[in-house]
Amino acid sequence: MTDFAAIRKEFPILDQEIHGHPLVYLDSAATSQKPQCVIDAESDFFRTINAGVHRGAHELAARSTMAFEEARAKVARLVGANSAEGEEEIVVTSGATAGLNLLATAFGNASLGRGGEAARRFAVKPGDEIVVSKAEHHSVLLPFQELAARTGATLKWFDLDSEGRILSNTADEVITERTKIVAVTHVGNTTGAITDIAPMVKRAHEVGAVVVLDACQSVPHLKIDLHALDVDFAAWSAHKMYGPTGVGFLYGKRDMLEALPPANFGGSMVELAWMDQEAQYMAPPARFEAGTQPVAQVVAAGVAAEWLMNIGMENLEAHERVIAGELLKMGQIDGVRILGPQTNEQRIGTVAFEIDGVHPHDVGQFIDAQGIAIRVGHHCAQPVHRHFGVYASNRASSGIYNSVEDAQALVEALKKVRPFFGVE
């Protein structure tokens, strides 16, 4: 049986008090805390093998490159993107936002004729459609909204049900023969709802569309197999999966990556460059990794991936399901409204809520005074808030280090909010 109390002790930041109270950290959807092994991996890299990767013939460069590529392989195994053939399907980025923008830019370049015949599958033109959903983080919505504006394509979207779940059962109507790209979230960063993406993927591939998955909130919380999900691309960030900030990953099916034109240009991504003719770019993933990589952070992210696999994502899922059940009890408090699924089914332990008569920022400050960290604002997802008729909310989001007692502490604190502000 997994000892989650012992796992919690691996996070040194949690061993402190905030405003005289033991820290309860319930903001993992924004950024997760880091276990000591991840912290050590980053600092050890700088102390022992710091050097650029894929450049230089000296020993430190060789060791650095090996550590970098080993980390990439670990991340691939975590998300089911490793292959027996050893074909690389993981691109290092500076975060999920960078990965999604990389795709939107590359699709735009293909629309300009870059990449030749192989890239035509990604080209978008007037009359084509790009499909997102109302549940999207701005890092999904905005890059593809801008791509539509640049190419003359039409932006369409999936609507949501009363609990904020994407209506994937409308895939046959929303995704048409004109659809070129479908970009959707796997787990809502506000609602915690797990999207049933299978109908979307099936319909998109029937019409020849490319599927892009925002996996930021699923990779840290669910057992993921990107090959089984059959999405074409997926992006996520290391800092949400107990790794460092400044690092993310973009998954792409190998044939897709090989056909995709580059989006960023510079060193280490070009095979041959001339003054008077088009450059010849390297094979993926190097084609998409221009410039100096955040090597220490990638190595530490690989340690985080290995650490998660050693714990077992199934064990983590089961643990967080218990925490989610406790957090959902806030819905029994007078004046508290949960924005998202009300039951502990097909969701993760991320629960957004509003309190009648009290501004979310006031709620957040009151909760912080109890030593409890939660998120305040629109969580970079304004359309889903408008769906619920609000402009902002509070959000509690669990991680592997949270306990039932953490969730109970928040629920008890929420009971005191309205009385404190004199709201009847």
Secondary structure, 3 states (H helix, E strand, C coil): CCCHHHHHCCCHHHCCEECCEECEECECCCCCCCCHHHHHHHHHHHHHCCCCCCCCCCHHHHHHHHHHHHHHHHHHHHCCCCCCCCCCCEEEECCHHHHHHHHHHHHHHHHCCCCCHHHHHHCCCCCCEEEEECCCCHHHHHHHHHHHHHHCCEEEEECECCCCCECHHHHHHHCCCCEEEEEEECECCCCCEECCCHHHHHHHHHCCCEEEEECCCCCCCCCCCHHHHCCCEEEEEHHHCCCCCCCEEEEECHHHHHHCCCCCCCCCCEEECCCCCCCEECCCCHHHCCCCCCHHHHHHHHHHHHHHHHHCHHHHHHHHHHHHHHHHHHHHCCCEEEECCCCCCCECCEEEEEECCECHHHHHHHHHCCCEECEEECCCCHHHHHHCCCCCEEEEECCCCCCHHHHHHHHHHHCCHHHHCCCC
